[in-house]
Amino acid sequence: MGAQFVEAVGGEAGITPKFNRLATEGLLFTDLYSTGTRSVRGMEAMVSGFLPVPGESVVKRIKSQRNFFTLANLLKPFGYHSSFIYGGEKRFDNMGGWYVGNGFDLIIDQNDYENTAFSGVWGVSDEDLMERANEEFSALYEKKQPFVSVVFSTTNHTPYEFPEGRIELIEGVAHNSVKNAIKFADYAIGRFFELARAQNYYQDTIFVVVADHNVRVYGDGLIPVHSYHIPALILGEGVPKQKYQGIVSQPDVLATALDLLGVDLRHPVLGKSIFASSENNLAFMQYYETYGLRQGDRIAILAPEKQAQTFSYENKRLQPIDHDIELERDLLAFINTASYLYENRLHSMAPPVQQR
């Protein structure tokens, strides 16, 4: 769900009316950028607070299948039940194995639904997904069981299938188009909050609505920065109603949400809460084998076997400028740090091994 479809963060009107309305009720991030272009990159960023290493995502890599930091193992010592709720097959992209191996108690996939409103090639619809999530959360709350959950939607993927009669179709585009699919995904978000607000758990829960990545990311530049712009919103009792307009990356959204839990936490999230720092204004991006680090209106870019470059970023265009050596070094440091943490299994809840 790219920012270009969401009026609340500067996108086209009429596609996400539910999100736009919710955006006035919580903490809206207007200048957020995804770390990558695949769902697993969004997961590693939002569930583990990690940055993309070269090659495969840590969701699929060997050394991160056990004891890798996640929301589940962070909150388990506080008695939280954890779940991953999905409408498709959990084996896709190794998601089920990674979640189970890293502390999640319950995995729900398309085989766990009955009497669904609609099923397509990606599994059950977002409407069914959101209704099931609400059922699970209500049951846990009634048992006085704290919970943390990742609910992963799929409607806005080709071939863009969704049930009839839920939305007013957008004029001038095909029925099964990305815009109508996103409008249905938005409908499902609105349906979830309609259900949640009627339940007791709503008053005690922090909700994060965030895209994993934009629709197909492409461009003839080194990094099509505008294609990484995505929406995010944090809602809940006591969450400030404001627009945060600084540049942020997905791990910053996670760190901010954790700050709102009212629990004293220490964690290795590679991001900063907006409540703890005024220095965010930073976004890290991976585009195939190319990496970028944006700070303000500058972005350093590093591609394989090429010298680092610095660009200005204005009006969705990159213009070469003189080298910003510190920014270029910071970019390399981010890449090396994430790789080092992965290779040495250090992004975990376990204390680091003392080396001599």
Secondary structure, DSSP 8 states (H G I E B T S, - for coil): --GGG-GGGT--TTS-HHHHHHGGGSEEEEEEE-S-SSHHHHHHHHHH-----SSS-TTTSGGGSSS---HHHHHGGGT-EEEEEESS-TTGGGHHHHHHHTT-SEEE-GGG--S-S-EETTEE-HHHHHHHHHHHHHHHHHTT--EEEEEE--SSSTT----TTSS---TTS-SSSHHHHHHHHHHHHHHHHHHHTTSGGGGG--EEEE-SS-SS---SSS--GGGGEEEEEEESTT---EEE-S-EEHHHHHHHHHHTSSS------SS--TTT-S---EEEEEETTEEEEEETTEEEEE-TTS--EEEEEETTEEEEES--HHHHHHHHHHHHHHHHHHHTT-SSSS------
